Amino acid sequence: MSDLTTAQILGTAPVQVDSRPNIRTNQMASLIAQAVADNLPYGAMYRYHDNFITINTIKSVNQDGETITDLEKRPMDARRFTTWIEQFMTFSAGEKKPVESIGKILAEQILASDYLRASVPEITEIMPVRLPAWGVGPKGERFLRILPAGYDPATRIYSAETVEWDSSKVYPVPAVLRALNKALESFPWAEKAAGPITHVRSASCFMAYMIGQFCRHLIGRQPMILIIGNQPGTGKTLLAKFALGPIYGIPNATPFPKDDAALQKLLFTKLISGAPYVLIDDLINLSSTTLNQYATSEAISDRVLGGNTEFCGANRMQIISTGNNLTVTPDIERRSLIIDLFDACKSIEKNIQNPLTEKVFSRPQWRREMLMALWSLVWAWNEQGCPSVCSSSAMPSFEGFSEVVGSIVMTAGFISPFTKRPATTDGGDVRGNALERLLVALADQIQPEPPEGPHAQLTHLYTVEAVMEVAGRLGLVDIICSGKNQNQSMGHQLRKLKGRQFVDSSGRAFTFGRREDAVSSQYNVVILSEPRM
């Protein structure tokens, strides 16, 4: 056998061993790296955040017998490369030398090669399902398309197909809205409206959040999403996951970190990993410069933990947070879409028929139908010529989101998701429990004149002074009130509970005040039902 030709050394015409190209290793490392690059199948490996990775899908069967497909993204290092590369090519030291594995040092040299780096496709985003993106026609015109499964060179986005869905089929918009109205009917939107959810501000914000994730390739930065409940159990986390479920299956939620340093570490780690979102559950407060930075910055730069390496990357990660009775500052409000949930009854006392559970988010059929429903809303907007129904200035700093997502939501018949948010209520924890004890005591005092008389619609108007007297007898003043002016503090806490329903010690349901009467210094307690026998 004669010596190998230059073409064979470079890998363009390699010797075949077991049907695989054979690369000679008794050459310069640069030539070996070039040969590896030339014989590596396109798409076998990708470059992501300047690191090499491989992408695969893994199938499994769940307990219901459904086939579940998961996306697997694995980093490539020298140790793994030594065995991984052997599925594509072999290596030998000379003409009559046996095939052998390359060592870690040669693997490091190959992976560090500029030639290999330039030949491997670069990925900017990895998504578990195919989503819409803009295409450019022959005359430079923009059109809407669905990305193909796998790598798309035009956008440098990799779309796995963990759920196969038919983008050639669309549903009528009224049918989609009816299905959404039914799916979301158990959530207690704070704004009351007669008719469907299209008339509710918080529901419109939710749709903008959901469509924003589906249309993430059509827009730039997305605003922070805040889902605020007036008490535990209103469905905040479930609602947050509902919007993410069609794309990601059951989403991951992260507890609120203990301090700002831990929050910064969490968000930076998520950013480096390429996470498209971070869901922070049970947020305690919103006074965080880190949260503000990640909510609006186009790019984030920081030092990677455990070394001196600096990472600087585009920030495409949406922050989603849930919490009870959060105080929203003007800075946070202009960066966020805020969804308010208000449950007049105690959430633990609700009896919901056919409650929605997280389990449905992992079901391929549910995800498929939801993806097609979202696509139907986007396509309806596209069929009308992509009208700018919503101005890009509706939410400054998020112009792409405002114009595209806002217009899709409004074309579907919803009110603007950027409608001014009304004042909301709050309450909860130790102070909340004390307030509830106080309200129960106030209701217990309301009795019919003749003992055998009806209880329903009995009412009494309490002043702050009268409430303070009852609170003093119960020893609750110091728990509820803070500051020098206790009467003023009590009034502030009571106003948060207006419009809520409670149950007194005899089992009678009652309402406390009226939510719309937010400035009154008197509080009406109305008994709604008879005692439980």
Residue, then its C-alpha position, 0 to 999 in steps of 0.5 A: m500500500s502506498d503512502l496516503t495522498t494529501a487529499q487522504i490526509l486532509g480527509t477529502a478522500p480518506v482510506q475506508v476502514d469498516s466503511r468509516p473514513n480512516i484518519r492518520t494520526n502521524q500528522m500535524a494536529s492541525l491537519i488531523a483536526q481539518a480531516v475530522a471536520d471535513n468528515l464529520p456529518y453535518g449536524a452531528m455536533y453544534r456550537y452553542h455559546d461557543n461550546f460544542i454540544t450534541i442534541n438528541t431526543i429520547k422517547s419513553v412511555n409514561q404510566d398512562g401508556e403515552t409515548i413521551t419525547d424529551l430533548e437531550k442536550r449534552p456538552m462535548d468535552a475531550r473525554r467524551f469526544t475520544t469515544w463519540i467520534e469513533q461512530f463516524m471515523t477511525f484513527s491509526a498511526g500509520e500505513k499498517k498500524p491498527v486502528e486505535s482510539i485517540g487520546k485526551i490530548l489529541a481530542e483537546q487539540i481537535l476541539a480547540s481547532d479553529y477549522l473545526r469551530a468554523s465548520v460546526p453549525e452555530i445555534t442561538e436557541i434550542m427549542p423543544v417544539r417547532l415555533p413560528a418565525w419570520g421568513v424573507g421572500p425573494k423581494g425582501e418581503r416578510f412572511l410567516r413560517i413555521l421552523p422545520a424540525g432540526y437546525d434552521p440555518a437562516t435563524r440558527i435555531y434548533s427546533a426539536e420535535t418533542v410534540e408533532w403538531d400539524s401547522s397546516k391545520v387551523y381552527p376557527v378563532p371562535a372555537v379556540l376562544r370557547a375552548l380557552n374560556k372553558a379551560l381557564e374558567s376556574f381561575p378567579w380573575a380579579e377584574k369582574a366582567a360579564g361574558p367571556i374572558t376576552h373582556v377581562r384585563s388579567a385574562s388578556c395579559f395571560m394570553a399575551y404571556m402565552i402567545g409571547q412564548f409561542c411567538r418568541h422568534l417573532i419578537g425581541r425581549q419579553p416583559m416580566i410576567l407577575i401573577i399576583g394572588n390575594q391569598p394562597g391557593t388562587g392558582k397562581t403557579l398552575l396558571a404560570k405553568f399553563a402558559l408554558g406547558p404547550i411548549y415545555g411540558i411540565p415546566n420547572a419552578t424555582p423557589f424565591p432565593k434567600d437574598d439578592a446574591a442568590l437570585q443573581k446566581l440563579l438567573f445567571t446560571k439559567l442564562i448560561s444554560g440557555a433557559p428560555y424562561v425562569l419561573i420563580d414561585d412565591l416571590i416575597n418582594l420585588s425590590s431587587t436591582t437584579l430582577n430589574q436588570y434581567a427584566t430589561s437588559e438585552a445582554i448580560s455579562d458576568r464572571v462564571l463561578g469557579g473561575n475567571t472566565e467572563f460570560c457575555g450573552a444575549n438575554r432572551m430569558q423571560i422572568i415569570s414570578t408568582g406571589n401573594n399581595l406583592t407591592v408593585t413599584p412603578d419601575i416593576e410595573r412598567r417592565s411587567l405584565i401583571i395578572d391579578l387573581f382575587d378569590a373572595c372565598k378562602s381557597i381551601e374551601k372551594n369545591i372545583q368540578n374537574p379541577l385542572t392539574e399539572k399532569v395534563f401539561s405533560r400529555p402530548q395530545w393536550r400540548r398538540e391541541m394547544l400548539m395548534a390553537l395558538w397557531s390558529l390565533v397567530w394565523a388569523w392575524n397573519e391572514q388579515g395582513c399582520p395589522s398593527v392593532c396595538s402600537s409598539s409604544a404601548m409598552p416602552s422597551f418591549e416594542g416588538f412584544s407590544e406590536v406583534v403579541g399585542s396585535i395578535v391578542m387584540t385581533a383575537g377579540f381580547i381587550s388590550p393587555f396593556t389596559k391600565r391595571p386597577a388597584t388590587t387587594d391583598g392579605g395573608d400569613v400571620r397578620g392575615n390569620a389575625l385579621e380573619r379572626l377579627l372579621v369572624a368576631l365582628a360577624d359573630q356579633i351580628q345576630p337577629e333581633p328575635p333569636e329565631g329570625p332569619h340570618a341572611q342579609l343581616t348587616h352591620l356598619y363598623t367604624v375603625e374605632a369599633v373594630m379596634e375595640v374588638a381587636g383589643r379584646l382579642g389581643l390582636v392589635d399589635i399583630i395587625c397594626s404597625g407604626k405610631n397611628q394604630n387606627q390608620s394602620m388598622g384601616h389600611q389592613l382592613r381595606k385590603l380585605k374588602g370584597r372577600q367572603f369568610v365563614d364565621s364561627s357558626g358556619r354563616a358565610f359573610t362578606f366584608g365591605r365592598r371592594e369598590d368602596a376603597v376609601s371609606s372609613q366604615y366597613n359593612v359586614v353582611i351575613l349571606s347564609e343561615p348557620r350550619m345545623 
